[in-house]
């Protein structure tokens, strides 16, 4: 799936998204009508590269799996999940590199799992956020675990208008997210940024048992002054520097209910200019669907099996390296 001006793969129950321009303008469902969901899907062993919006895009969809796929050169994000609640979606065992954002989840809430992915060599590794342009605001209840998120400050990538660069994980206006046992390394801005838009609260995010190395700031919390933010906490992380300082102590899990989250600032690096998505490096050959010529039709279960969080380990630096162009330090 390559060289499309919009998306490589679109999975949607939204007539507007299917007929319009998903991710921009009339592609969003912004009216008063209820959300219409596509109810079950599987994306597996797909290569999506050099696409003008998203590589693999699930919008107004539930009960699905995106797995064993590769996304690069996305002018917005390699893999995107938006406008679902409850999602019942698992994004696992994928490689996303040389995109503006490796994985993005917008207003994607409840039973939303992003696990064991290689998000290396994008401009930003992973974001989960709330956005007024989509329904089902605010975002809450994602599990982000066991991912390798590294070196997300590549210049040889498309450039997005908001200019994000050098960030591993960004949570913007999200709540009740669990971020654990990820390996987050080599970011010139920050390994993890927790923030909020002016009118959306950021509540009860749990950042636990992650390994942060070689980031300018490992974990940074920065909020607009008037935005409510509380009950966010950290525990058991390998950290060198946080903003504000001493977050591992002052915001250690569990925090008393109603505890306001501190905020700070740090100098952001200047992002380099990007390149046209059509010029992104071509991927190496990717693994094919097993026995595709003889396996017959694939049965898609009505509801996917959700990961057991206790079974998700901290990933090695070599996670899915055989299928990737960009190396992690």
Beta strands, then each sheet from edge to edge (+ up, - down):
strand 1: 9-12
strand 2: 41-44
strand 3: 47-49
strand 4: 54-59
strand 5: 64-67
strand 6: 70-72
strand 7: 77-85
strand 8: 89-92
strand 9: 95-97
strand 10: 101-109
strand 11: 112-115
strand 12: 118-120
strand 13: 124-129
strand 14: 142-145
strand 15: 148-150
strand 16: 167-172
strand 17: 178-180
strand 18: 183-185
strand 19: 190-195
strand 20: 202-203
strand 21: 206-208
strand 22: 211-213
strand 23: 219-221
strand 24: 229-230
strand 25: 233-235
strand 26: 242-243
sheet 1: 1+ 4+ 7+ 10+ 13+ 16+ 19+ 23+ 26+
sheet 2: 2+ 5+ 8+ 11+ 14+ 17+ 21+ 25+
sheet 3: 3+ 6+ 9+ 12+ 15+ 18+ 22+
sheet 4: 20+ 24+
end
